[in-house]
Amino acid sequence: MKNIAITMFIVLLVVVLALCFASFQVRETESALVTTFGKPTREITEPGWYFKWPPPIQRRIKFDSRMRVLEAEIGETTTKGAVPIIVNTYVVWKIAEPLEFFNSVGSVKEAESKLRSQISDTQNSVIGLHFFGEFVNSDPEKIKFAVIQQEMLSHLQEAVKSSGYGIGIKTMGIKQLKISKDVSEDVFKRMRAERNRRTEVTIAEGNAEAAKIKTDADSKTTELLAAAEARAKAIRGQGDAEAARYYKMLEADPELAMFLQDVETLKKILEKKATIVISADTRPFELLRKIPDIKPKE
């Protein structure tokens, strides 16, 4: 009985060791490559449990297939208008093809070195197609950061794919953008000049509008003055006509006309309560003493 137990234990140990040497597990975050006598023969990108021949016939090499972030070194490049800018870009990448990655790159460190070179080429190629005003501008609608980043991503993906690195590029973006002191001064000068130009345009438009309003006001004033002058002439004509009628009455009977004028003046003076000390012979108060003897003219 004891020999049977020892035999079973030995058999189990052999099976476990065989499984350890002849099988392996690939997790969700991994990919693997199986080599036969040192040459890659099979790549595995799906998680699961796999079998292989024990070493030294076959060996397995695992790779971390999770996304990695690579921040490129800060570098200076030139825009389309020959304006130098300093950019700092980042790339999100992963090992997509283990076999190609193993044959062309071999390690993550070497992959990042090659990516930095490709990123530099992409920056120079894409940024050189755009003007500085598309990166920095007082008008938000003229800034094309999203378009430029998408062009950089497409350019880098194509370059990495054609190089056969076995790498997948997920995202590429501009983390930081700087400009030199001289360029900054030139940018601020252009911005000030642009704002001054807009100010001058606004002032010119305001002056034009003010001139238009003044012209309209002058025109209306002229019309009103003409209308008032015409009205005044009409009133003066009416008054002259009325005066002419009274003049005829005055010529017909001057004494009666003066009497009526004195009566009218006296009514106006005595319209309100008043105390007046004057001689009784003063016109028109002489009417308070006696009524003049006025006879109609024949």
HUGI-V111713 format. One record per residue. N is the residue number from 1. RES is the residue in three letters. PSI is psi as a letter, one per 20 degrees, with the letter a starting at -180 (NA if undefined). Layout:
N:RES:PSI / N:RES:PSI
This chain:
1:MET:h / 2:LYS:h / 3:ASN:h / 4:ILE:g / 5:ALA:g / 6:ILE:h / 7:THR:g / 8:MET:h / 9:PHE:g / 10:ILE:g / 11:VAL:g / 12:LEU:g / 13:LEU:g / 14:VAL:g / 15:VAL:g / 16:VAL:g / 17:LEU:h / 18:ALA:g / 19:LEU:h / 20:CYS:h / 21:PHE:h / 22:ALA:j / 23:SER:r / 24:PHE:r / 25:GLN:p / 26:VAL:p / 27:ARG:r / 28:GLU:h / 29:THR:j / 30:GLU:r / 31:SER:r / 32:ALA:r / 33:LEU:p / 34:VAL:p / 35:THR:q / 36:THR:o / 37:PHE:l / 38:GLY:i / 39:LYS:p / 40:PRO:p / 41:THR:i / 42:ARG:p / 43:GLU:q / 44:ILE:p / 45:THR:i / 46:GLU:q / 47:PRO:q / 48:GLY:a / 49:TRP:p / 50:TYR:q / 51:PHE:q / 52:LYS:r / 53:TRP:q / 54:PRO:q / 55:PRO:q / 56:PRO:j / 57:ILE:g / 58:GLN:q / 59:ARG:q / 60:ARG:q / 61:ILE:p / 62:LYS:q / 63:PHE:q / 64:ASP:o / 65:SER:j / 66:ARG:r / 67:MET:q / 68:ARG:q / 69:VAL:p / 70:LEU:p / 71:GLU:o / 72:ALA:r / 73:GLU:q / 74:ILE:p / 75:GLY:q / 76:GLU:p / 77:THR:r / 78:THR:p / 79:THR:r / 80:LYS:h / 81:GLY:j / 82:ALA:k / 83:VAL:o / 84:PRO:p / 85:ILE:q / 86:ILE:p / 87:VAL:q / 88:ASN:o / 89:THR:r / 90:TYR:q / 91:VAL:p / 92:VAL:o / 93:TRP:r / 94:LYS:r / 95:ILE:o / 96:ALA:h / 97:GLU:n / 98:PRO:h / 99:LEU:g / 100:GLU:g / 101:PHE:g / 102:PHE:g / 103:ASN:h / 104:SER:h / 105:VAL:f / 106:GLY:h / 107:SER:r / 108:VAL:h / 109:LYS:g / 110:GLU:h / 111:ALA:g / 112:GLU:h / 113:SER:g / 114:LYS:h / 115:LEU:h / 116:ARG:h / 117:SER:g / 118:GLN:h / 119:ILE:g / 120:SER:g / 121:ASP:g / 122:THR:g / 123:GLN:g / 124:ASN:h / 125:SER:g / 126:VAL:g / 127:ILE:h / 128:GLY:i / 129:LEU:i / 130:HIS:q / 131:PHE:r / 132:PHE:h / 133:GLY:i / 134:GLU:i / 135:PHE:g / 136:VAL:p / 137:ASN:q / 138:SER:i / 139:ASP:o / 140:PRO:h / 141:GLU:i / 142:LYS:i / 143:ILE:p / 144:LYS:l / 145:PHE:g / 146:ALA:g / 147:VAL:g / 148:ILE:g / 149:GLN:h / 150:GLN:h / 151:GLU:h / 152:MET:g / 153:LEU:g / 154:SER:g / 155:HIS:g / 156:LEU:g / 157:GLN:g / 158:GLU:g / 159:ALA:g / 160:VAL:h / 161:LYS:g / 162:SER:h / 163:SER:i / 164:GLY:l / 165:TYR:i / 166:GLY:k / 167:ILE:q / 168:GLY:p / 169:ILE:o / 170:LYS:g / 171:THR:q / 172:MET:p / 173:GLY:r / 174:ILE:o / 175:LYS:h / 176:GLN:q / 177:LEU:p / 178:LYS:r / 179:ILE:q / 180:SER:r / 181:LYS:g / 182:ASP:g / 183:VAL:h / 184:SER:g / 185:GLU:g / 186:ASP:h / 187:VAL:g / 188:PHE:h / 189:LYS:g / 190:ARG:h / 191:MET:g / 192:ARG:g / 193:ALA:g / 194:GLU:g / 195:ARG:h / 196:ASN:h / 197:ARG:g / 198:ARG:h / 199:THR:g / 200:GLU:g / 201:VAL:g / 202:THR:g / 203:ILE:g / 204:ALA:g / 205:GLU:h / 206:GLY:g / 207:ASN:g / 208:ALA:g / 209:GLU:g / 210:ALA:g / 211:ALA:h / 212:LYS:g / 213:ILE:g / 214:LYS:g / 215:THR:g / 216:ASP:g / 217:ALA:g / 218:ASP:g / 219:SER:g / 220:LYS:h / 221:THR:g / 222:THR:g / 223:GLU:g / 224:LEU:g / 225:LEU:h / 226:ALA:g / 227:ALA:g / 228:ALA:h / 229:GLU:g / 230:ALA:g / 231:ARG:g / 232:ALA:g / 233:LYS:h / 234:ALA:g / 235:ILE:g / 236:ARG:h / 237:GLY:g / 238:GLN:g / 239:GLY:g / 240:ASP:h / 241:ALA:g / 242:GLU:g / 243:ALA:h / 244:ALA:h / 245:ARG:g / 246:TYR:h / 247:TYR:h / 248:LYS:g / 249:MET:g / 250:LEU:h / 251:GLU:h / 252:ALA:g / 253:ASP:n / 254:PRO:h / 255:GLU:g / 256:LEU:h / 257:ALA:g / 258:MET:h / 259:PHE:g / 260:LEU:h / 261:GLN:g / 262:ASP:h / 263:VAL:g / 264:GLU:g / 265:THR:g / 266:LEU:h / 267:LYS:g / 268:LYS:h / 269:ILE:g / 270:LEU:j / 271:GLU:h / 272:LYS:r / 273:LYS:p / 274:ALA:q / 275:THR:o / 276:ILE:p / 277:VAL:o / 278:ILE:r / 279:SER:q / 280:ALA:i / 281:ASP:i / 282:THR:p / 283:ARG:p / 284:PRO:j / 285:PHE:i / 286:GLU:h / 287:LEU:i / 288:LEU:i / 289:ARG:g / 290:LYS:q / 291:ILE:p / 292:PRO:q / 293:ASP:n / 294:ILE:p / 295:LYS:p / 296:PRO:q / 297:LYS:q / 298:GLU:NA
